[in-house]
C-alpha cells in the first residue's frame, strides 16, 4: 500500500530525468565542431557572420608564379612529367581571380603565367608538327617542366641551407677572457736537448760545401798544332791515341774540335777500312 509521499516522489523522478536529457546536446556521437566558452558546438550557429575578406587567397604567400604552379601540382599529386594542363590551368585561374580584383599589380605577374598555360593547352589540342622519321614530336610542356624542375631543385637547396646552423640565429659566439700573468714562465731546457740541437747544426754545416769554378782558356789553334805534331813522321795513328783522358773533358772537346777543323781544311785524313773497324788518322797526302 503506497503512501501519498511515495506517490509524489515517483511522479517527480520522470520530470527530473526529462530535464537532464533536455540539457544534453541532441547529437551525442558527433564530434564537436568547436568550443565556445568551454561548451562544445555540434552545429554552426545560424547567426554566424563571416567577413568577406576572411577567405581571401593571399598570393603574397607564394614566391612567384612557378611557386604557385608547383604547389598546385604537388597538392594534387600530379606527375610533373605529365601535367594535366586543363585541371592545373583551371585551378591556377581560380587562385588568380581571387586577387585580381583587389590587387591588379600583384596579379599581373601571375596572369602572364596563366597566358602561358593557356597557350600550352591550345598547342596540345593542335596536331603535332611533322618531324623527321624516327624522332618524337616535341611536347609543348617540355619547357615548363624544365623550369619547374629547376625551380624545385633550387627551392630544396635553399631549404637545406636554411636548416644549417646560422650564427646569431641558432648559435651565439662566446668570448671568454683568460687572465694571463705578466711574466710568462717557459719550460726549462735540458742538457740533452741542447746536445741534439747542436748535432743538427753540425749535420747541416757538413751538407753545405763550397766549390770554386775557375775559367780555363783553351785555344783551338793551339790544339790543331798539337795534333799535327803527333802525326808527324807516322803513317797512321789510331783515333783514340790523339786524346788524353787525364786532362779533363774540356781538353777532349777542344781536341775533337781541332781535328774537325783540320779535316775541314784538308790537312788530315780520317779513314776506316770497313764498318765497325778502327778509325785511323793521318796527314793528308800531298804530291811532290
C-alpha positions as a printed Julia matrix, in Angstrom:
288×3 Matrix{Float64}:
   0.0    0.0      0.0
   1.64   3.2     -1.15
   1.51   6.44     0.8
   0.89   9.92    -0.6
   4.54  10.91    -0.11
   5.73   7.9     -2.09
   3.39   8.69    -4.93
   4.68  12.25    -5.09
   8.35  11.08    -5.26
   7.63   8.65    -8.11
   5.94  11.33   -10.14
   8.89  13.74    -9.69
  11.59  11.25   -10.97
  10.45  11.22   -14.65
  10.33  15.01   -14.7
  13.98  15.34   -13.41
  15.19  12.78   -15.94
  13.48  14.63   -18.76
  15.08  17.92   -17.68
  18.55  16.31   -17.62
  18.08  14.84   -21.07
  16.94  18.16   -22.49
  20.15  19.83   -21.18
  22.39  17.42   -23.21
  23.06  18.03   -26.94
  20.81  16.31   -29.43
  23.78  14.6    -31.21
  25.89  12.57   -28.79
  28.17  10.61   -31.14
  29.12  13.58   -33.39
  32.48  15.3    -32.78
  32.17  18.91   -31.63
  32.97  21.49   -34.32
  34.33  24.0    -31.8
  34.15  25.09   -28.21
  32.66  28.41   -27.14
  33.4   29.41   -23.56
  34.16  25.76   -22.79
  30.88  24.45   -24.22
  31.0   22.16   -27.3
  29.31  23.27   -30.54
  27.91  20.45   -32.66
  26.4   22.72   -35.35
  27.27  26.04   -36.93
  25.3   28.97   -35.42
  22.7   30.38   -37.76
  23.64  33.99   -36.97
  27.41  33.5    -37.57
  28.9   36.42   -39.56
  31.93  35.74   -41.8
  33.66  38.87   -43.19
  34.13  38.93   -47.0
  37.92  39.08   -46.7
  38.16  36.14   -44.29
  38.54  33.55   -47.04
  40.64  35.73   -49.35
  43.53  33.96   -51.07
  46.75  35.87   -50.47
  49.22  35.35   -53.32
  51.9   37.03   -51.2
  52.33  33.65   -49.53
  53.86  32.34   -52.78
  57.24  33.46   -54.11
  56.04  33.73   -57.7
  54.01  32.03   -60.43
  56.27  28.97   -60.51
  55.86  28.53   -56.76
  52.06  28.64   -57.04
  52.06  26.27   -60.02
  54.38  23.81   -58.26
  52.14  23.97   -55.17
  49.06  23.03   -57.22
  50.88  20.12   -58.9
  52.25  18.69   -55.65
  48.95  19.21   -53.81
  47.01  17.12   -56.35
  49.83  14.53   -56.66
  50.11  15.14   -60.39
  53.05  13.72   -62.33
  55.25  16.69   -63.1
  56.45  14.98   -66.3
  52.85  14.54   -67.49
  50.96  17.6    -66.26
  47.17  17.62   -66.91
  47.08  21.14   -68.31
  43.28  21.57   -68.19
  42.95  20.81   -64.46
  46.05  22.77   -63.46
  45.09  25.8    -65.54
  41.56  25.81   -64.09
  42.84  25.75   -60.51
  45.53  28.31   -61.26
  43.0   30.76   -62.72
  40.7   30.32   -59.74
  43.53  31.39   -57.42
  44.44  34.39   -59.57
  40.82  35.55   -59.93
  40.55  35.87   -56.15
  43.16  38.59   -56.03
  42.88  40.21   -59.46
  40.02  42.5    -58.4
  41.74  43.78   -55.25
  45.41  43.83   -56.29
  45.88  44.06   -60.03
  49.58  44.93   -59.75
  50.29  41.72   -57.86
  48.16  39.61   -60.2
  49.91  40.91   -63.36
  52.88  38.57   -63.0
  50.57  35.63   -62.3
  48.39  36.49   -65.31
  51.45  36.16   -67.54
  51.91  32.58   -66.37
  48.19  31.96   -66.88
  48.52  33.09   -70.5
  51.44  30.71   -70.92
  49.39  27.8    -69.54
  46.52  28.55   -71.91
  48.94  28.72   -74.84
  50.42  25.33   -73.93
  46.94  23.81   -73.65
  45.96  25.22   -77.07
  49.16  23.84   -78.65
  48.35  20.41   -77.23
  44.93  20.48   -78.92
  46.51  21.17   -82.33
  48.02  18.37   -84.44
  51.73  17.87   -83.7
  54.28  19.27   -86.1
  55.82  16.94   -88.63
  59.3   15.74   -87.68
  61.87  13.53   -89.33
  61.43   9.79   -89.3
  62.47   8.14   -86.03
  62.03  11.32   -83.95
  59.28  12.05   -81.47
  57.32  15.31   -81.77
  58.22  17.98   -79.24
  55.97  18.15   -76.19
  54.63  21.73   -75.66
  55.0   21.16   -71.91
  58.74  20.4    -72.08
  59.96  23.96   -71.39
  57.51  24.41   -68.5
  58.54  21.07   -66.97
  62.21  22.04   -67.21
  61.59  25.35   -65.43
  59.53  23.67   -62.7
  62.2   21.02   -62.04
  64.95  23.63   -61.86
  62.87  25.79   -59.51
  62.11  22.82   -57.27
  65.79  21.9    -57.05
  66.74  25.46   -56.09
  63.91  25.58   -53.54
  65.06  22.34   -51.91
  68.65  23.58   -51.86
  67.57  26.83   -50.2
  65.59  24.84   -47.64
  68.6   22.67   -46.81
  70.82  25.74   -46.47
  68.27  27.33   -44.16
  68.32  24.21   -41.98
  72.05  24.6    -41.33
  73.01  26.31   -38.07
  73.45  30.05   -38.51
  75.42  32.4    -36.36
  73.09  34.73   -34.49
  70.0   32.6    -35.12
  70.89  29.11   -33.86
  74.26  29.61   -32.23
  75.92  32.51   -30.47
  79.58  33.42   -30.4
  81.03  33.19   -26.91
  84.06  35.21   -25.88
  85.98  34.12   -22.8
  88.62  36.33   -21.25
  91.53  34.37   -19.78
  93.72  36.33   -17.48
  97.42  35.64   -18.03
 100.35  36.51   -15.85
 102.53  39.43   -16.9
 105.72  37.33   -16.89
 105.09  34.03   -18.64
 107.18  31.14   -17.38
 108.7   29.0    -20.1
 109.74  25.37   -19.51
 113.37  24.67   -18.65
 115.73  23.33   -21.34
 117.65  20.17   -20.52
 121.24  19.48   -21.48
 120.22  16.59   -23.7
 118.03  18.91   -25.79
 120.97  21.31   -26.27
 123.16  18.42   -27.45
 120.58  17.3    -30.01
 120.18  20.86   -31.33
 123.97  21.2    -31.67
 124.23  17.9    -33.59
 121.57  19.09   -36.04
 123.51  22.31   -36.67
 126.72  20.33   -37.35
 124.91  18.0    -39.77
 123.55  20.96   -41.76
 127.02  22.56   -41.8
 128.57  19.41   -43.33
 125.98  19.39   -46.09
 126.99  22.89   -47.19
 130.15  22.69   -49.33
 131.83  25.38   -51.41
 133.14  24.63   -54.89
 135.14  27.24   -56.71
 134.92  27.16   -60.51
 137.82  28.74   -62.38
 137.81  29.72   -66.01
 140.34  27.97   -68.26
 141.0   29.4    -71.7
 141.73  26.79   -74.37
 142.78  27.59   -77.92
 141.56  25.53   -80.83
 144.52  26.67   -83.0
 146.96  25.52   -80.35
 145.45  22.05   -80.23
 145.44  21.9    -84.02
 149.21  22.33   -83.89
 149.47  19.63   -81.2
 147.56  17.14   -83.37
 149.76  17.9    -86.41
 152.92  17.37   -84.33
 151.66  13.96   -83.16
 151.01  12.91   -86.75
 154.46  13.99   -87.98
 156.56  11.02   -89.09
 153.79   8.49   -88.55
 151.82   6.81   -91.29
 148.62   6.06   -89.37
 147.57   6.91   -85.84
 144.5    5.48   -84.12
 141.77   7.97   -83.37
 141.81   7.24   -79.61
 145.56   7.89   -79.27
 145.13  11.58   -80.09
 143.07  12.15   -76.89
 144.46  12.37   -73.38
 141.7   11.45   -70.89
 143.71  12.66   -67.87
 143.45  16.33   -68.94
 139.69  16.51   -68.45
 136.62  16.74   -70.61
 137.31  20.37   -71.62
 140.6   19.44   -73.31
 138.98  16.43   -75.02
 136.25  18.63   -76.5
 138.74  21.22   -77.79
 140.95  18.46   -79.28
 137.98  16.99   -81.11
 137.03  20.42   -82.49
 140.65  20.91   -83.59
 140.56  17.6    -85.52
 137.33  18.65   -87.25
 138.91  21.95   -88.28
 141.98  20.1    -89.67
 139.75  17.75   -91.65
 137.77  20.72   -92.96
 140.97  22.38   -94.15
 142.1   19.04   -95.71
 145.22  18.9    -93.57
 144.42  15.42   -92.19
 142.55  12.37   -93.43
 140.28  10.19   -91.32
 139.93   6.67   -92.74
 138.34   3.34   -91.87
 138.91   0.02   -93.64
 135.39  -1.33   -93.15
 132.31  -0.89   -90.99
 132.99  -1.12   -87.25
 136.71  -1.22   -87.93
 139.18   1.01   -86.03
 139.34   4.63   -87.17
 142.78   5.98   -88.21
 144.06   9.49   -88.71
 146.99  10.55   -90.89
 148.38  13.64   -92.51
 146.86  14.5    -95.86
 148.91  13.2    -98.83
 150.5   15.91  -100.99
 152.29  15.25  -104.27
 155.91  16.21  -104.64
